[in-house]
C-alpha cells in the first residue's frame, strides 16, 4: 500500500497579528461580550424560525 504524503500549508508569508490584536484576543471581558452577542444573534435566528 502506498500512502499519499500529507499536504502542508506554507504559512511563512502570512501576516502576523499586531500586539493590539493579540491583546484583544486574550482579553477575557471582550471575549465574554463577543460570546454574549453571538449567543443573542443565534437565539434571535432560532426564535424567528419558530414563528
MMTF fields as JSON, N, C-alpha, C and O atoms, coordinates in Angstrom:
{
  "mmtfVersion": "1.0.0",
  "mmtfProducer": "UNKNOWN",
  "numBonds": 203,
  "numAtoms": 204,
  "numGroups": 51,
  "numChains": 1,
  "numModels": 1,
  "chainsPerModel": [1],
  "groupsPerChain": [51],
  "chainIdList": ["A"],
  "bondAtomList": [4, 2, 8, 6, 12, 10, 16, 14, 20, 18, 24, 22, 28, 26, 32, 30, 36, 34, 40, 38, 44, 42, 48, 46, 52, 50, 56, 54, 60, 58, 64, 62, 68, 66, 72, 70, 76, 74, 80, 78, 84, 82, 88, 86, 92, 90, 96, 94, 100, 98, 104, 102, 108, 106, 112, 110, 116, 114, 120, 118, 124, 122, 128, 126, 132, 130, 136, 134, 140, 138, 144, 142, 148, 146, 152, 150, 156, 154, 160, 158, 164, 162, 168, 166, 172, 170, 176, 174, 180, 178, 184, 182, 188, 186, 192, 190, 196, 194, 200, 198],
  "bondOrderList": [1, 1, 1, 1, 1, 1, 1, 1, 1, 1, 1, 1, 1, 1, 1, 1, 1, 1, 1, 1, 1, 1, 1, 1, 1, 1, 1, 1, 1, 1, 1, 1, 1, 1, 1, 1, 1, 1, 1, 1, 1, 1, 1, 1, 1, 1, 1, 1, 1, 1],
  "groupList": [{"groupName": "UNK", "atomNameList": ["N", "CA", "C", "O"], "elementList": ["N", "C", "C", "O"], "formalChargeList": [0, 0, 0, 0], "bondAtomList": [1, 0, 2, 1, 3, 2], "bondOrderList": [1, 1, 2], "singleLetterCode": "X", "chemCompType": "L-PEPTIDE LINKING"}],
  "groupTypeList": [0, 0, 0, 0, 0, 0, 0, 0, 0, 0, 0, 0, 0, 0, 0, 0, 0, 0, 0, 0, 0, 0, 0, 0, 0, 0, 0, 0, 0, 0, 0, 0, 0, 0, 0, 0, 0, 0, 0, 0, 0, 0, 0, 0, 0, 0, 0, 0, 0, 0, 0],
  "groupIdList": [1, 2, 3, 4, 5, 6, 7, 8, 9, 10, 11, 12, 13, 14, 15, 16, 17, 18, 19, 20, 21, 22, 23, 24, 25, 26, 27, 28, 29, 30, 31, 32, 33, 34, 35, 36, 37, 38, 39, 40, 41, 42, 43, 44, 45, 46, 47, 48, 49, 50, 51],
  "secStructList": [7, 7, 7, 7, 7, 7, 7, 7, 7, 7, 7, 6, 6, 1, 7, 7, 7, 7, 2, 2, 2, 2, 2, 2, 2, 2, 7, 2, 2, 2, 2, 2, 2, 2, 2, 2, 2, 2, 2, 2, 2, 2, 2, 2, 2, 2, 2, 2, 2, 6, 7],
  "xCoordList": [0.836, 0.0, 0.878, 1.878, 0.487, 1.248, 0.422, -0.773, 1.089, 0.416, 0.712, 1.833, -0.302, -0.088, 0.511, 0.101, 1.466, 2.072, 1.07, 0.213, 1.19, 0.305, 0.633, 1.802, -0.39, -0.206, -0.023, -0.833, 1.044, 1.341, 1.263, 1.89, 0.492, 0.344, 1.583, 2.133, 2.002, 3.151, 2.64, 2.068, 2.847, 2.354, 3.464, 3.278, 4.595, 5.732, 5.492, 6.104, 4.618, 4.35, 3.076, 2.714, 2.407, 1.159, 1.46, 2.469, 0.598, 0.843, 0.667, -0.225, 1.504, 1.398, 0.486, 0.477, -0.283, -1.155, -0.335, 0.757, -0.884, -0.209, -0.38, -1.157, 0.343, 0.213, -1.202, -1.743, -1.8, -3.17, -4.137, -5.013, -3.982, -4.85, -4.697, -5.691, -3.469, -3.244, -3.851, -4.442, -3.706, -4.285, -5.806, -6.422, -6.422, -7.872, -8.323, -9.327, -7.587, -7.951, -7.807, -8.521, -6.911, -6.665, -7.463, -7.408, -8.196, -8.966, -10.241, -11.11, -10.344, -11.465, -12.787, -13.811, -12.778, -14.013, -14.525, -15.715, -13.645, -14.05, -14.538, -15.506, -13.893, -14.339, -15.749, -16.578, -16.016, -17.341, -18.405, -19.488, -18.097, -19.044, -19.335, -20.493, -18.302, -18.493, -19.304, -20.138, -19.06, -19.797, -21.284, -22.133, -21.598, -22.992, -23.663, -24.795, -22.974, -23.539, -23.843, -24.898, -22.905, -23.096, -24.282, -25.108, -24.371, -25.48, -26.826, -27.801, -26.881, -28.132, -28.527, -29.707, -27.539, -27.822, -28.378, -29.332, -27.783, -28.259, -29.67, -30.528, -29.906, -31.232, -32.295, -33.425, -31.921, -32.856, -33.214, -34.374, -32.226, -32.49, -33.389, -34.304, -33.134, -33.95, -35.372, -36.324, -35.528, -36.866, -37.643, -38.844, -36.967, -37.64, -38.074, -39.104, -37.303, -37.628, -38.8, -39.413, -39.138, -40.23, -41.546, -42.537, -41.589, -42.848, -43.75, -44.845],
  "yCoordList": [-1.185, 0.0, 1.244, 1.321, 2.194, 3.445, 4.545, 4.703, 5.272, 6.364, 7.662, 7.893, 8.51, 9.817, 10.752, 10.724, 11.568, 12.486, 13.537, 13.973, 13.929, 14.953, 16.308, 16.645, 17.07, 18.404, 19.388, 19.44, 20.154, 21.114, 22.515, 22.804, 23.375, 24.748, 25.564, 25.446, 26.384, 27.262, 28.571, 29.397, 28.753, 29.945, 30.952, 31.886, 30.773, 31.65, 33.085, 34.009, 33.286, 34.65, 35.256, 36.384, 34.524, 35.05, 36.172, 36.117, 37.188, 38.314, 37.895, 37.112, 38.409, 38.137, 39.172, 40.334, 38.759, 39.728, 40.768, 40.485, 41.967, 43.029, 42.815, 41.962, 43.587, 43.482, 43.805, 43.162, 44.811, 45.207, 44.062, 43.768, 43.424, 42.307, 41.162, 40.576, 40.84, 39.762, 40.084, 39.214, 41.351, 41.745, 41.646, 41.223, 42.039, 41.933, 40.473, 40.15, 39.606, 38.188, 37.545, 36.588, 38.036, 37.441, 38.108, 37.653, 39.164, 39.886, 39.097, 38.931, 38.621, 37.767, 38.529, 37.971, 39.776, 40.576, 40.751, 40.574, 41.092, 41.263, 39.944, 39.935, 38.842, 37.536, 37.232, 36.701, 37.571, 37.319, 38.159, 37.661, 39.421, 40.301, 39.746, 39.685, 39.345, 38.788, 37.498, 37.247, 36.678, 35.432, 35.711, 35.064, 36.672, 37.015, 37.561, 37.187, 38.445, 38.988, 37.875, 37.865, 36.935, 35.822, 34.967, 34.586, 34.663, 33.856, 34.545, 33.894, 35.848, 36.578, 36.547, 36.43, 36.651, 36.604, 35.231, 35.14, 34.178, 32.825, 32.622, 32.037, 33.106, 32.963, 33.705, 33.234, 34.88, 35.629, 34.835, 34.815, 34.18, 33.368, 32.18, 31.854, 31.545, 30.397, 30.844, 30.167, 31.977, 32.481, 32.822, 32.564, 33.399, 33.71, 32.443, 32.432, 31.385, 30.129, 29.415, 28.571, 29.716, 29.063, 29.809, 29.386, 30.88, 31.638, 31.007, 31.51],
  "zCoordList": [0.0, 0.0, 0.0, 0.713, -0.799, -0.826, -0.155, -0.405, 0.679, 1.372, 0.652, 0.199, 0.549, -0.063, 0.985, 2.146, 0.593, 1.573, 2.029, 1.261, 3.275, 3.839, 3.216, 3.029, 2.9, 2.338, 3.492, 4.418, 3.417, 4.475, 3.881, 2.861, 4.523, 4.048, 4.403, 5.498, 3.461, 3.701, 4.29, 3.579, 5.574, 6.264, 6.534, 7.314, 5.907, 6.191, 5.74, 6.277, 4.771, 4.282, 4.867, 4.531, 5.727, 6.284, 7.277, 7.981, 7.341, 8.25, 9.703, 10.027, 10.558, 11.991, 12.647, 12.241, 13.658, 14.332, 15.096, 15.588, 15.179, 15.91, 17.418, 17.846, 18.206, 19.669, 20.117, 21.017, 19.477, 19.842, 19.552, 20.366, 18.411, 18.046, 19.036, 19.465, 19.399, 20.362, 21.719, 22.358, 22.169, 23.46, 23.424, 24.401, 22.291, 22.156, 22.206, 22.842, 21.542, 21.517, 22.882, 23.183, 23.711, 25.019, 26.139, 27.281, 25.838, 26.844, 27.169, 26.313, 28.401, 28.806, 28.777, 28.383, 29.181, 29.19, 27.762, 27.502, 26.855, 25.465, 24.872, 24.111, 25.202, 24.728, 25.236, 24.497, 26.498, 27.066, 26.351, 26.042, 26.093, 25.395, 24.004, 23.59, 23.287, 21.951, 22.006, 21.136, 23.033, 23.203, 23.414, 22.801, 24.277, 24.557, 23.298, 22.991, 22.563, 21.317, 20.325, 19.692, 20.196, 19.268, 19.703, 18.874, 21.005, 21.505, 21.278, 20.902, 21.502, 21.27, 19.802, 19.47, 18.931, 17.493, 17.102, 16.329, 17.632, 17.34, 17.905, 17.244, 19.124, 19.731, 18.924, 18.793, 18.378, 17.541, 16.286, 15.876, 15.676, 14.486, 14.829, 14.073, 15.95, 16.358, 16.644, 16.254, 17.32, 17.639, 16.361, 16.282, 15.367, 14.096, 13.379, 12.705, 13.519, 12.866, 13.492, 12.838, 14.728, 15.429, 15.311, 15.905, 14.58, 14.429, 13.411, 13.16]
}
